[in-house]
Amino acid sequence: ALRQIRDSIGLRIVCGFVDDIYRLVDVIHSFEDCRIVGEKDYIKNAKPNGYRSYHMIVEVPVKKKKKTIYVKCEIQIRTLAMDFWASFEHKVKYKTKNDVNPKMSKELVSCAKMINKFDTKMINYK
């Protein structure tokens, strides 16, 4: 199961700034014993609901008694602002008994766009 399931291990990294995310992606690419299986840049290509984050599926070595196996791990890298929005959106959409109406969905997308503008502006103050 560990070899087949893509997200049995998950890691979320929360950064202060967007450019830190791309630096971390470069660092992960430089790991000799880490195999990159897939990547999705939801920062440059946001999901329709406004979600932004950088996702990677990597295979990492896990040492067993006499051998090493590679296990898939999903890594999500996002800013603090993106993390706040994603956590809130998840809570509203999936953790409440109420269905999210189109007006609320539109508001969530609008907030995601504002958060993206905020993240973009904050790079200048780093």
MOPAC internal coordinates of N, CA, C and O (Angstrom, degrees):
PM7 1SCF
backbone

  N    0.0000 0     0.00 0     0.00 0    0    0    0
  C    1.4535 1     0.00 0     0.00 0    1    0    0
  C    1.5275 1   110.80 1     0.00 0    2    1    0
  O    1.2310 1   119.94 1   140.49 1    3    2    1
  N    1.3308 1   117.72 1   -39.51 1    3    2    1
  C    1.4675 1   119.78 1  -178.85 1    5    3    2
  C    1.5188 1   111.92 1   -63.26 1    6    5    3
  O    1.2310 1   119.90 1   152.29 1    7    6    5
  N    1.3169 1   117.80 1   -27.71 1    7    6    5
  C    1.4654 1   119.73 1  -179.82 1    9    7    6
  C    1.5245 1   111.91 1   -81.07 1   10    9    7
  O    1.2310 1   120.00 1   152.49 1   11   10    9
  N    1.3272 1   117.60 1   -27.51 1   11   10    9
  C    1.4606 1   121.26 1  -174.44 1   13   11   10
  C    1.5288 1   113.68 1   -93.25 1   14   13   11
  O    1.2310 1   120.29 1   140.43 1   15   14   13
  N    1.3154 1   117.05 1   -39.57 1   15   14   13
  C    1.4633 1   120.52 1  -176.72 1   17   15   14
  C    1.5215 1   109.37 1   -76.35 1   18   17   15
  O    1.2310 1   120.64 1   -48.15 1   19   18   17
  N    1.3352 1   116.38 1   131.85 1   19   18   17
  C    1.4667 1   120.99 1  -173.39 1   21   19   18
  C    1.5201 1   113.92 1   -82.80 1   22   21   19
  O    1.2310 1   120.06 1   162.87 1   23   22   21
  N    1.3292 1   117.49 1   -17.13 1   23   22   21
  C    1.4567 1   117.59 1  -176.67 1   25   23   22
  C    1.5268 1   112.63 1  -136.12 1   26   25   23
  O    1.2310 1   120.35 1  -144.32 1   27   26   25
  N    1.3280 1   116.94 1    35.68 1   27   26   25
  C    1.4650 1   118.99 1   176.05 1   29   27   26
  C    1.5227 1   109.87 1   -67.91 1   30   29   27
  O    1.2310 1   121.02 1   156.02 1   31   30   29
  N    1.3233 1   115.66 1   -23.98 1   31   30   29
  C    1.4628 1   121.96 1   173.22 1   33   31   30
  C    1.5223 1   106.45 1  -119.24 1   34   33   31
  O    1.2310 1   120.80 1   -49.57 1   35   34   33
  N    1.3087 1   116.08 1   130.43 1   35   34   33
  C    1.4557 1   120.01 1  -179.65 1   37   35   34
  C    1.5151 1   110.84 1  -130.62 1   38   37   35
  O    1.2310 1   121.68 1   -34.02 1   39   38   37
  N    1.3084 1   114.39 1   145.98 1   39   38   37
  C    1.4553 1   121.20 1   179.37 1   41   39   38
  C    1.5189 1   107.54 1  -138.02 1   42   41   39
  O    1.2310 1   120.76 1   -53.59 1   43   42   41
  N    1.3167 1   116.15 1   126.41 1   43   42   41
  C    1.4582 1   120.20 1   175.10 1   45   43   42
  C    1.5131 1   107.65 1  -114.42 1   46   45   43
  O    1.2310 1   121.08 1   -52.08 1   47   46   45
  N    1.3271 1   115.54 1   127.92 1   47   46   45
  C    1.4606 1   121.58 1   178.77 1   49   47   46
  C    1.5240 1   107.13 1  -114.57 1   50   49   47
  O    1.2310 1   120.68 1   -54.12 1   51   50   49
  N    1.3251 1   116.31 1   125.88 1   51   50   49
  C    1.4595 1   121.52 1  -179.40 1   53   51   50
  C    1.5241 1   108.52 1  -110.23 1   54   53   51
  O    1.2310 1   121.09 1   -56.89 1   55   54   53
  N    1.3277 1   115.52 1   123.11 1   55   54   53
  C    1.4665 1   122.83 1  -176.61 1   57   55   54
  C    1.5332 1   110.08 1  -111.47 1   58   57   55
  O    1.2310 1   121.28 1   -13.77 1   59   58   57
  N    1.2992 1   115.16 1   166.23 1   59   58   57
  C    1.4509 1   120.09 1   176.66 1   61   59   58
  C    1.5162 1   112.97 1   -80.98 1   62   61   59
  O    1.2310 1   120.54 1   145.64 1   63   62   61
  N    1.3251 1   116.58 1   -34.36 1   63   62   61
  C    1.4621 1   120.91 1  -171.45 1   65   63   62
  C    1.5253 1   111.29 1  -134.71 1   66   65   63
  O    1.2310 1   120.79 1   -28.62 1   67   66   65
  N    1.3270 1   116.10 1   151.38 1   67   66   65
  C    1.4624 1   121.63 1  -178.63 1   69   67   66
  C    1.5334 1   111.84 1   -59.65 1   70   69   67
  O    1.2310 1   120.16 1   138.09 1   71   70   69
  N    1.3396 1   117.29 1   -41.91 1   71   70   69
  C    1.4609 1   117.98 1  -177.89 1   73   71   70
  C    1.5326 1   112.11 1   -66.02 1   74   73   71
  O    1.2310 1   120.24 1   156.48 1   75   74   73
  N    1.3486 1   117.15 1   -23.52 1   75   74   73
  C    1.4651 1   120.02 1   174.26 1   77   75   74
  C    1.5329 1   110.53 1   -64.57 1   78   77   75
  O    1.2310 1   120.79 1   145.49 1   79   78   77
  N    1.3209 1   116.09 1   -34.51 1   79   78   77
  C    1.4596 1   120.73 1   179.15 1   81   79   78
  C    1.5163 1   110.06 1   -60.46 1   82   81   79
  O    1.2310 1   120.54 1   131.26 1   83   82   81
  N    1.3199 1   116.58 1   -48.74 1   83   82   81
  C    1.4649 1   120.07 1  -177.39 1   85   83   82
  C    1.5386 1   111.58 1   -69.14 1   86   85   83
  O    1.2310 1   120.18 1   149.55 1   87   86   85
  N    1.3313 1   117.27 1   -30.45 1   87   86   85
  C    1.4725 1   119.62 1   173.91 1   89   87   86
  C    1.5278 1   110.24 1   -65.34 1   90   89   87
  O    1.2310 1   120.57 1   138.36 1   91   90   89
  N    1.3253 1   116.52 1   -41.64 1   91   90   89
  C    1.4660 1   120.33 1   178.06 1   93   91   90
  C    1.5271 1   111.61 1   -64.64 1   94   93   91
  O    1.2310 1   120.46 1   140.99 1   95   94   93
  N    1.3102 1   116.72 1   -39.01 1   95   94   93
  C    1.4716 1   120.39 1   176.45 1   97   95   94
  C    1.5260 1   109.35 1   -58.58 1   98   97   95
  O    1.2310 1   120.35 1   135.75 1   99   98   97
  N    1.3329 1   116.94 1   -44.25 1   99   98   97
  C    1.4666 1   120.66 1   177.89 1  101   99   98
  C    1.5234 1   111.48 1   -62.34 1  102  101   99
  O    1.2310 1   120.32 1   139.63 1  103  102  101
  N    1.3321 1   117.00 1   -40.37 1  103  102  101
  C    1.4721 1   120.99 1   178.67 1  105  103  102
  C    1.5290 1   109.77 1   -62.51 1  106  105  103
  O    1.2310 1   120.36 1   134.34 1  107  106  105
  N    1.3316 1   116.92 1   -45.66 1  107  106  105
  C    1.4659 1   120.60 1  -179.90 1  109  107  106
  C    1.5242 1   110.21 1   -61.90 1  110  109  107
  O    1.2310 1   120.31 1   140.25 1  111  110  109
  N    1.3314 1   117.02 1   -39.75 1  111  110  109
  C    1.4650 1   120.56 1   176.72 1  113  111  110
  C    1.5310 1   111.46 1   -61.65 1  114  113  111
  O    1.2310 1   119.99 1   152.22 1  115  114  113
  N    1.3097 1   117.62 1   -27.78 1  115  114  113
  C    1.4654 1   120.43 1  -176.12 1  117  115  114
  C    1.5353 1   113.39 1   -82.29 1  118  117  115
  O    1.2310 1   119.90 1   167.58 1  119  118  117
  N    1.3317 1   117.80 1   -12.42 1  119  118  117
  C    1.4637 1   120.06 1   179.51 1  121  119  118
  C    1.5259 1   109.82 1   -65.05 1  122  121  119
  O    1.2310 1   120.57 1   -56.60 1  123  122  121
  N    1.3167 1   116.52 1   123.40 1  123  122  121
  C    1.4613 1   120.59 1  -177.69 1  125  123  122
  C    1.5245 1   113.31 1   -68.20 1  126  125  123
  O    1.2310 1   120.28 1   146.97 1  127  126  125
  N    1.3245 1   117.07 1   -33.03 1  127  126  125
  C    1.4647 1   119.77 1  -175.57 1  129  127  126
  C    1.5263 1   113.47 1  -100.00 1  130  129  127
  O    1.2310 1   120.33 1  -163.43 1  131  130  129
  N    1.3108 1   116.98 1    16.57 1  131  130  129
  C    1.4636 1   122.34 1  -179.39 1  133  131  130
  C    1.5291 1   108.11 1  -116.46 1  134  133  131
  O    1.2310 1   120.73 1   -55.85 1  135  134  133
  N    1.3001 1   116.21 1   124.15 1  135  134  133
  C    1.4659 1   121.10 1   179.76 1  137  135  134
  C    1.5308 1   109.41 1  -101.32 1  138  137  135
  O    1.2310 1   120.64 1   -53.16 1  139  138  137
  N    1.3251 1   116.38 1   126.84 1  139  138  137
  C    1.4657 1   120.95 1   178.34 1  141  139  138
  C    1.5293 1   107.45 1   -84.73 1  142  141  139
  O    1.2310 1   120.35 1   -58.61 1  143  142  141
  N    1.3199 1   116.94 1   121.39 1  143  142  141
  C    1.4608 1   122.34 1  -179.42 1  145  143  142
  C    1.5248 1   110.73 1   -97.72 1  146  145  143
  O    1.2310 1   120.70 1   143.65 1  147  146  145
  N    1.3341 1   116.27 1   -36.35 1  147  146  145
  C    1.4562 1   120.04 1  -179.69 1  149  147  146
  C    1.5124 1   111.40 1  -165.17 1  150  149  147
  O    1.2310 1   120.99 1   -23.91 1  151  150  149
  N    1.3306 1   115.71 1   156.09 1  151  150  149
  C    1.4622 1   121.64 1   179.45 1  153  151  150
  C    1.5239 1   108.92 1  -143.67 1  154  153  151
  O    1.2310 1   121.40 1   -35.71 1  155  154  153
  N    1.3274 1   114.92 1   144.29 1  155  154  153
  C    1.4574 1   120.94 1   174.10 1  157  155  154
  C    1.5183 1   107.47 1  -137.69 1  158  157  155
  O    1.2310 1   121.03 1   -55.96 1  159  158  157
  N    1.3137 1   115.63 1   124.04 1  159  158  157
  C    1.4548 1   121.29 1   179.99 1  161  159  158
  C    1.5223 1   108.80 1   -99.79 1  162  161  159
  O    1.2310 1   121.17 1   -89.08 1  163  162  161
  N    1.3273 1   115.36 1    90.92 1  163  162  161
  C    1.4586 1   120.73 1   178.01 1  165  163  162
  C    1.5307 1   111.47 1   -83.80 1  166  165  163
  O    1.2310 1   120.29 1  -176.48 1  167  166  165
  N    1.3243 1   117.06 1     3.52 1  167  166  165
  C    1.4619 1   119.72 1   174.36 1  169  167  166
  C    1.5267 1   108.40 1   -81.60 1  170  169  167
  O    1.2310 1   120.98 1   129.28 1  171  170  169
  N    1.3155 1   115.74 1   -50.72 1  171  170  169
  C    1.4695 1   119.86 1   178.07 1  173  171  170
  C    1.5191 1   111.66 1   -75.99 1  174  173  171
  O    1.2310 1   120.47 1   151.12 1  175  174  173
  N    1.3307 1   116.72 1   -28.88 1  175  174  173
  C    1.4666 1   122.06 1  -178.57 1  177  175  174
  C    1.5221 1   108.44 1  -127.06 1  178  177  175
  O    1.2310 1   120.81 1  -101.19 1  179  178  177
  N    1.3272 1   116.06 1    78.81 1  179  178  177
  C    1.4653 1   121.07 1  -176.81 1  181  179  178
  C    1.5207 1   110.80 1   -61.37 1  182  181  179
  O    1.2310 1   121.47 1   -30.57 1  183  182  181
  N    1.3315 1   114.80 1   149.43 1  183  182  181
  C    1.4550 1   119.98 1   173.53 1  185  183  182
  C    1.5314 1   108.61 1   -68.50 1  186  185  183
  O    1.2310 1   119.93 1   -20.93 1  187  186  185
  N    1.3236 1   117.74 1   159.07 1  187  186  185
  C    1.4773 1   120.22 1  -179.27 1  189  187  186
  C    1.5326 1   114.20 1   -55.58 1  190  189  187
  O    1.2310 1   120.11 1   150.92 1  191  190  189
  N    1.3388 1   117.40 1   -29.08 1  191  190  189
  C    1.4673 1   119.62 1  -179.75 1  193  191  190
  C    1.5287 1   112.45 1   -81.01 1  194  193  191
  O    1.2310 1   120.05 1   178.57 1  195  194  193
  N    1.3497 1   117.52 1    -1.43 1  195  194  193
  C    1.4582 1   121.68 1   178.62 1  197  195  194
  C    1.5183 1   114.46 1   100.62 1  198  197  195
  O    1.2310 1   120.31 1   173.65 1  199  198  197
  N    1.3244 1   117.01 1    -6.35 1  199  198  197
  C    1.4659 1   121.82 1  -177.22 1  201  199  198
  C    1.5285 1   111.07 1   -60.55 1  202  201  199
  O    1.2310 1   121.02 1   -46.06 1  203  202  201
  N    1.3421 1   115.66 1   133.94 1  203  202  201
  C    1.4578 1   122.10 1   176.94 1  205  203  202
  C    1.5191 1   108.96 1  -133.08 1  206  205  203
  O    1.2310 1   121.21 1   -43.92 1  207  206  205
  N    1.3155 1   115.29 1   136.08 1  207  206  205
  C    1.4619 1   122.81 1   178.81 1  209  207  206
  C    1.5232 1   106.35 1   179.75 1  210  209  207
  O    1.2310 1   120.50 1   -14.86 1  211  210  209
  N    1.3217 1   116.65 1   165.14 1  211  210  209
  C    1.4667 1   120.65 1   174.57 1  213  211  210
  C    1.5199 1   106.54 1  -111.36 1  214  213  211
  O    1.2310 1   120.62 1   -56.37 1  215  214  213
  N    1.3270 1   116.42 1   123.63 1  215  214  213
  C    1.4630 1   120.98 1  -178.63 1  217  215  214
  C    1.5203 1   110.41 1  -112.22 1  218  217  215
  O    1.2310 1   121.39 1   -40.61 1  219  218  217
  N    1.3046 1   114.95 1   139.39 1  219  218  217
  C    1.4598 1   121.21 1   175.03 1  221  219  218
  C    1.5294 1   108.52 1  -133.79 1  222  221  219
  O    1.2310 1   120.77 1   -39.45 1  223  222  221
  N    1.3040 1   116.13 1   140.55 1  223  222  221
  C    1.4584 1   120.94 1   167.31 1  225  223  222
  C    1.5235 1   104.62 1  -109.00 1  226  225  223
  O    1.2310 1   120.96 1   -57.62 1  227  226  225
  N    1.3189 1   115.76 1   122.38 1  227  226  225
  C    1.4600 1   121.15 1  -179.29 1  229  227  226
  C    1.5222 1   109.11 1  -126.03 1  230  229  227
  O    1.2310 1   121.10 1   -24.04 1  231  230  229
  N    1.3011 1   115.49 1   155.96 1  231  230  229
  C    1.4569 1   121.08 1   171.36 1  233  231  230
  C    1.5172 1   107.04 1  -107.17 1  234  233  231
  O    1.2310 1   121.22 1   -55.60 1  235  234  233
  N    1.3182 1   115.28 1   124.40 1  235  234  233
  C    1.4636 1   120.81 1  -178.74 1  237  235  234
  C    1.5257 1   109.58 1  -115.63 1  238  237  235
  O    1.2310 1   120.57 1   -34.22 1  239  238  237
  N    1.3405 1   116.51 1   145.78 1  239  238  237
  C    1.4631 1   118.98 1  -178.70 1  241  239  238
  C    1.5261 1   112.07 1   -74.73 1  242  241  239
  O    1.2310 1   121.43 1   -45.31 1  243  242  241
  N    1.3182 1   114.88 1   134.69 1  243  242  241
  C    1.4626 1   121.76 1   174.17 1  245  243  242
  C    1.5219 1   106.57 1  -123.62 1  246  245  243
  O    1.2310 1   121.19 1   -60.55 1  247  246  245
  N    1.3111 1   115.32 1   119.45 1  247  246  245
  C    1.4549 1   120.10 1  -177.27 1  249  247  246
  C    1.5207 1   109.90 1   -83.58 1  250  249  247
  O    1.2310 1   121.14 1   -55.08 1  251  250  249
  N    1.3279 1   115.43 1   124.92 1  251  250  249
  C    1.4521 1   121.73 1   173.68 1  253  251  250
  C    1.5224 1   107.21 1  -104.71 1  254  253  251
  O    1.2310 1   119.70 1     4.68 1  255  254  253
  N    1.2940 1   118.17 1  -175.32 1  255  254  253
  C    1.4677 1   121.09 1  -175.31 1  257  255  254
  C    1.5227 1   113.66 1   -49.07 1  258  257  255
  O    1.2310 1   120.47 1   123.38 1  259  258  257
  N    1.3257 1   116.70 1   -56.62 1  259  258  257
  C    1.4657 1   119.37 1  -174.89 1  261  259  258
  C    1.5147 1   114.08 1  -117.98 1  262  261  259
  O    1.2310 1   120.33 1  -177.72 1  263  262  261
  N    1.3249 1   116.97 1     2.28 1  263  262  261
  C    1.4633 1   118.20 1  -178.59 1  265  263  262
  C    1.5189 1   110.28 1  -151.97 1  266  265  263
  O    1.2310 1   121.79 1   -12.36 1  267  266  265
  N    1.3039 1   114.18 1   167.64 1  267  266  265
  C    1.4578 1   121.81 1   176.29 1  269  267  266
  C    1.5186 1   107.71 1  -112.15 1  270  269  267
  O    1.2310 1   120.80 1   -48.82 1  271  270  269
  N    1.3288 1   116.07 1   131.18 1  271  270  269
  C    1.4604 1   119.88 1   173.96 1  273  271  270
  C    1.5249 1   107.94 1  -114.77 1  274  273  271
  O    1.2310 1   120.98 1   -25.61 1  275  274  273
  N    1.3182 1   115.73 1   154.39 1  275  274  273
  C    1.4671 1   120.50 1   176.89 1  277  275  274
  C    1.5197 1   108.75 1  -101.83 1  278  277  275
  O    1.2310 1   121.18 1   -51.56 1  279  278  277
  N    1.3323 1   115.34 1   128.44 1  279  278  277
  C    1.4529 1   122.65 1  -176.66 1  281  279  278
  C    1.5251 1   108.70 1  -116.33 1  282  281  279
  O    1.2310 1   121.23 1   -42.65 1  283  282  281
  N    1.3326 1   115.25 1   137.35 1  283  282  281
  C    1.4704 1   119.83 1   179.18 1  285  283  282
  C    1.5250 1   110.66 1   -75.69 1  286  285  283
  O    1.2310 1   121.82 1   -37.71 1  287  286  285
  N    1.3184 1   114.13 1   142.29 1  287  286  285
  C    1.4611 1   122.02 1  -179.74 1  289  287  286
  C    1.5217 1   107.82 1  -139.87 1  290  289  287
  O    1.2310 1   120.73 1   -46.68 1  291  290  289
  N    1.3287 1   116.21 1   133.32 1  291  290  289
  C    1.4588 1   119.71 1   175.10 1  293  291  290
  C    1.5260 1   108.65 1   -94.07 1  294  293  291
  O    1.2310 1   120.93 1   -49.98 1  295  294  293
  N    1.3201 1   115.83 1   130.02 1  295  294  293
  C    1.4624 1   121.62 1   177.26 1  297  295  294
  C    1.5258 1   107.42 1  -115.76 1  298  297  295
  O    1.2310 1   120.99 1   -52.55 1  299  298  297
  N    1.3259 1   115.71 1   127.45 1  299  298  297
  C    1.4612 1   121.88 1   174.25 1  301  299  298
  C    1.5262 1   106.86 1  -114.40 1  302  301  299
  O    1.2310 1   121.06 1   -53.16 1  303  302  301
  N    1.3200 1   115.58 1   126.84 1  303  302  301
  C    1.4634 1   120.13 1   179.55 1  305  303  302
  C    1.5253 1   107.31 1  -122.04 1  306  305  303
  O    1.2310 1   121.35 1   -54.60 1  307  306  305
  N    1.3302 1   115.03 1   125.40 1  307  306  305
  C    1.4635 1   118.92 1  -178.13 1  309  307  306
  C    1.5150 1   109.91 1  -150.46 1  310  309  307
  O    1.2310 1   121.04 1   -13.58 1  311  310  309
  N    1.3250 1   115.62 1   166.42 1  311  310  309
  C    1.4656 1   119.72 1   176.29 1  313  311  310
  C    1.5250 1   108.98 1   -80.40 1  314  313  311
  O    1.2310 1   121.61 1   -12.39 1  315  314  313
  N    1.3261 1   114.52 1   167.61 1  315  314  313
  C    1.4572 1   120.47 1   176.75 1  317  315  314
  C    1.5275 1   110.46 1   -59.19 1  318  317  315
  O    1.2310 1   120.52 1   139.09 1  319  318  317
  N    1.3277 1   116.60 1   -40.91 1  319  318  317
  C    1.4700 1   120.90 1   179.59 1  321  319  318
  C    1.5311 1   110.91 1   -65.51 1  322  321  319
  O    1.2310 1   120.19 1   136.87 1  323  322  321
  N    1.3271 1   117.24 1   -43.13 1  323  322  321
  C    1.4640 1   120.94 1   177.42 1  325  323  322
  C    1.5242 1   110.75 1   -62.62 1  326  325  323
  O    1.2310 1   120.86 1   140.27 1  327  326  325
  N    1.3215 1   115.97 1   -39.73 1  327  326  325
  C    1.4593 1   120.97 1  -179.10 1  329  327  326
  C    1.5236 1   110.68 1   -65.31 1  330  329  327
  O    1.2310 1   120.61 1   138.16 1  331  330  329
  N    1.3336 1   116.44 1   -41.84 1  331  330  329
  C    1.4622 1   120.60 1   177.01 1  333  331  330
  C    1.5240 1   110.14 1   -58.79 1  334  333  331
  O    1.2310 1   120.48 1   130.17 1  335  334  333
  N    1.3390 1   116.69 1   -49.83 1  335  334  333
  C    1.4561 1   120.83 1  -178.22 1  337  335  334
  C    1.5210 1   110.76 1   -61.29 1  338  337  335
  O    1.2310 1   120.17 1   132.52 1  339  338  337
  N    1.3362 1   117.28 1   -47.48 1  339  338  337
  C    1.4659 1   121.26 1  -177.52 1  341  339  338
  C    1.5283 1   111.27 1   -62.38 1  342  341  339
  O    1.2310 1   120.44 1   139.30 1  343  342  341
  N    1.3197 1   116.76 1   -40.70 1  343  342  341
  C    1.4688 1   120.57 1   178.66 1  345  343  342
  C    1.5219 1   110.79 1   -65.10 1  346  345  343
  O    1.2310 1   120.81 1   136.75 1  347  346  345
  N    1.3301 1   116.06 1   -43.25 1  347  346  345
  C    1.4561 1   120.49 1   179.74 1  349  347  346
  C    1.5269 1   110.86 1   -65.57 1  350  349  347
  O    1.2310 1   120.32 1   133.54 1  351  350  349
  N    1.3269 1   116.99 1   -46.46 1  351  350  349
  C    1.4587 1   122.00 1  -179.28 1  353  351  350
  C    1.5238 1   110.08 1   -60.75 1  354  353  351
  O    1.2310 1   120.19 1   137.94 1  355  354  353
  N    1.3199 1   117.24 1   -42.06 1  355  354  353
  C    1.4659 1   121.41 1   179.12 1  357  355  354
  C    1.5324 1   110.41 1   -63.10 1  358  357  355
  O    1.2310 1   121.10 1   135.75 1  359  358  357
  N    1.3171 1   115.51 1   -44.25 1  359  358  357
  C    1.4719 1   119.64 1  -179.73 1  361  359  358
  C    1.5308 1   110.63 1   -62.79 1  362  361  359
  O    1.2310 1   120.37 1   135.40 1  363  362  361
  N    1.3218 1   116.90 1   -44.60 1  363  362  361
  C    1.4657 1   120.97 1  -178.61 1  365  363  362
  C    1.5248 1   111.43 1   -66.19 1  366  365  363
  O    1.2310 1   120.47 1   135.98 1  367  366  365
  N    1.3285 1   116.71 1   -44.02 1  367  366  365
  C    1.4665 1   119.99 1  -174.33 1  369  367  366
  C    1.5242 1   113.58 1   -81.55 1  370  369  367
  O    1.2310 1   119.79 1   144.89 1  371  370  369
  N    1.3127 1   118.00 1   -35.11 1  371  370  369
  C    1.4598 1   119.10 1  -169.86 1  373  371  370
  C    1.5237 1   114.49 1  -115.78 1  374  373  371
  O    1.2310 1   119.56 1   165.00 1  375  374  373
  N    1.3062 1   118.45 1   -15.00 1  375  374  373
  C    1.4588 1   119.81 1  -175.13 1  377  375  374
  C    1.5224 1   113.63 1  -109.93 1  378  377  375
  O    1.2310 1   120.48 1  -177.92 1  379  378  377
  N    1.3308 1   116.70 1     2.08 1  379  378  377
  C    1.4628 1   118.95 1   177.83 1  381  379  378
  C    1.5271 1   108.70 1  -110.90 1  382  381  379
  O    1.2310 1   121.26 1   -19.17 1  383  382  381
  N    1.3019 1   115.20 1   160.83 1  383  382  381
  C    1.4658 1   120.68 1  -179.58 1  385  383  382
  C    1.5231 1   111.55 1   -82.26 1  386  385  383
  O    1.2310 1   120.47 1   165.82 1  387  386  385
  N    1.3268 1   116.71 1   -14.18 1  387  386  385
  C    1.4638 1   120.85 1  -177.66 1  389  387  386
  C    1.5246 1   110.82 1   -87.79 1  390  389  387
  O    1.2310 1   121.41 1   -38.53 1  391  390  389
  N    1.3260 1   114.92 1   141.47 1  391  390  389
  C    1.4590 1   119.00 1   172.27 1  393  391  390
  C    1.5208 1   108.62 1   -73.90 1  394  393  391
  O    1.2310 1   120.65 1   -35.33 1  395  394  393
  N    1.3258 1   116.36 1   144.67 1  395  394  393
  C    1.4577 1   120.51 1   177.73 1  397  395  394
  C    1.5213 1   107.88 1   -83.39 1  398  397  395
  O    1.2310 1   121.00 1   -59.46 1  399  398  397
  N    1.3152 1   115.70 1   120.54 1  399  398  397
  C    1.4565 1   119.65 1  -178.60 1  401  399  398
  C    1.5280 1   110.10 1   -79.66 1  402  401  399
  O    1.2310 1   120.15 1   -14.30 1  403  402  401
  N    1.3289 1   117.32 1   165.70 1  403  402  401
  C    1.4703 1   120.42 1  -178.54 1  405  403  402
  C    1.5254 1   113.94 1   -57.40 1  406  405  403
  O    1.2310 1   120.29 1   144.73 1  407  406  405
  N    1.3456 1   117.05 1   -35.27 1  407  406  405
  C    1.4668 1   119.62 1   179.70 1  409  407  406
  C    1.5321 1   110.41 1   -64.41 1  410  409  407
  O    1.2310 1   120.22 1   136.48 1  411  410  409
  N    1.3277 1   117.19 1   -43.52 1  411  410  409
  C    1.4669 1   121.12 1   178.83 1  413  411  410
  C    1.5263 1   110.41 1   -65.59 1  414  413  411
  O    1.2310 1   119.99 1   139.28 1  415  414  413
  N    1.3172 1   117.63 1   -40.72 1  415  414  413
  C    1.4713 1   120.80 1   177.53 1  417  415  414
  C    1.5238 1   110.61 1   -60.13 1  418  417  415
  O    1.2310 1   120.94 1   137.95 1  419  418  417
  N    1.3300 1   115.81 1   -42.05 1  419  418  417
  C    1.4708 1   120.87 1   179.00 1  421  419  418
  C    1.5265 1   110.43 1   -63.74 1  422  421  419
  O    1.2310 1   120.37 1   139.41 1  423  422  421
  N    1.3425 1   116.90 1   -40.59 1  423  422  421
  C    1.4711 1   121.38 1   177.42 1  425  423  422
  C    1.5232 1   111.24 1   -62.85 1  426  425  423
  O    1.2310 1   120.48 1   138.37 1  427  426  425
  N    1.3222 1   116.69 1   -41.63 1  427  426  425
  C    1.4682 1   120.21 1   179.31 1  429  427  426
  C    1.5335 1   110.80 1   -62.52 1  430  429  427
  O    1.2310 1   120.55 1   138.62 1  431  430  429
  N    1.3236 1   116.56 1   -41.38 1  431  430  429
  C    1.4707 1   120.10 1   177.34 1  433  431  430
  C    1.5260 1   109.68 1   -64.20 1  434  433  431
  O    1.2310 1   120.24 1   137.34 1  435  434  433
  N    1.3184 1   117.15 1   -42.66 1  435  434  433
  C    1.4672 1   121.15 1   178.50 1  437  435  434
  C    1.5288 1   110.82 1   -60.40 1  438  437  435
  O    1.2310 1   120.20 1   136.30 1  439  438  437
  N    1.3177 1   117.22 1   -43.70 1  439  438  437
  C    1.4714 1   120.99 1   178.29 1  441  439  438
  C    1.5272 1   111.04 1   -63.89 1  442  441  439
  O    1.2310 1   120.49 1   140.32 1  443  442  441
  N    1.3243 1   116.67 1   -39.68 1  443  442  441
  C    1.4642 1   120.19 1   178.13 1  445  443  442
  C    1.5232 1   110.82 1   -61.08 1  446  445  443
  O    1.2310 1   120.41 1   141.20 1  447  446  445
  N    1.3281 1   116.82 1   -38.80 1  447  446  445
  C    1.4667 1   120.86 1   177.96 1  449  447  446
  C    1.5290 1   110.90 1   -66.71 1  450  449  447
  O    1.2310 1   120.44 1   140.56 1  451  450  449
  N    1.3343 1   116.76 1   -39.44 1  451  450  449
  C    1.4713 1   120.00 1   177.34 1  453  451  450
  C    1.5252 1   110.75 1   -64.32 1  454  453  451
  O    1.2310 1   120.61 1   139.59 1  455  454  453
  N    1.3188 1   116.44 1   -40.41 1  455  454  453
  C    1.4659 1   120.74 1   178.98 1  457  455  454
  C    1.5242 1   110.21 1   -64.62 1  458  457  455
  O    1.2310 1   120.31 1   142.25 1  459  458  457
  N    1.3265 1   117.02 1   -37.75 1  459  458  457
  C    1.4640 1   119.88 1   176.79 1  461  459  458
  C    1.5226 1   110.55 1   -63.89 1  462  461  459
  O    1.2310 1   120.15 1   138.81 1  463  462  461
  N    1.3287 1   117.32 1   -41.19 1  463  462  461
  C    1.4727 1   120.15 1   177.01 1  465  463  462
  C    1.5230 1   110.60 1   -62.64 1  466  465  463
  O    1.2310 1   120.77 1   137.95 1  467  466  465
  N    1.3288 1   116.14 1   -42.05 1  467  466  465
  C    1.4658 1   121.44 1   177.46 1  469  467  466
  C    1.5304 1   110.62 1   -59.04 1  470  469  467
  O    1.2310 1   120.48 1   129.76 1  471  470  469
  N    1.3432 1   116.69 1   -50.24 1  471  470  469
  C    1.4676 1   120.43 1   179.59 1  473  471  470
  C    1.5216 1   111.69 1   -59.16 1  474  473  471
  O    1.2310 1   120.47 1   139.96 1  475  474  473
  N    1.3279 1   116.71 1   -40.04 1  475  474  473
  C    1.4585 1   121.41 1   179.88 1  477  475  474
  C    1.5321 1   110.74 1   -65.55 1  478  477  475
  O    1.2310 1   120.21 1   137.88 1  479  478  477
  N    1.3132 1   117.21 1   -42.12 1  479  478  477
  C    1.4714 1   120.77 1   179.21 1  481  479  478
  C    1.5262 1   112.16 1   -67.57 1  482  481  479
  O    1.2310 1   120.15 1   142.74 1  483  482  481
  N    1.3091 1   117.32 1   -37.26 1  483  482  481
  C    1.4704 1   120.72 1  -174.84 1  485  483  482
  C    1.5182 1   112.94 1   -67.13 1  486  485  483
  O    1.2310 1   119.73 1   157.05 1  487  486  485
  N    1.3178 1   118.12 1   -22.95 1  487  486  485
  C    1.4634 1   120.56 1   176.85 1  489  487  486
  C    1.5273 1   109.98 1   -58.53 1  490  489  487
  O    1.2310 1   120.08 1   145.97 1  491  490  489
  N    1.3266 1   117.46 1   -34.03 1  491  490  489
  C    1.4546 1   122.47 1  -178.74 1  493  491  490
  C    1.5218 1   112.96 1   -68.63 1  494  493  491
  O    1.2310 1   119.81 1   160.78 1  495  494  493
  N    1.3302 1   117.97 1   -19.22 1  495  494  493
  C    1.4632 1   121.77 1  -176.97 1  497  495  494
  C    1.5190 1   112.45 1  -103.15 1  498  497  495
  O    1.2310 1   120.99 1  -171.43 1  499  498  497
  N    1.2980 1   115.71 1     8.57 1  499  498  497
  C    1.4665 1   120.78 1  -177.58 1  501  499  498
  C    1.4947 1   110.88 1   -73.94 1  502  501  499
  O    1.2310 1   120.10 1   180.00 1  503  502  501

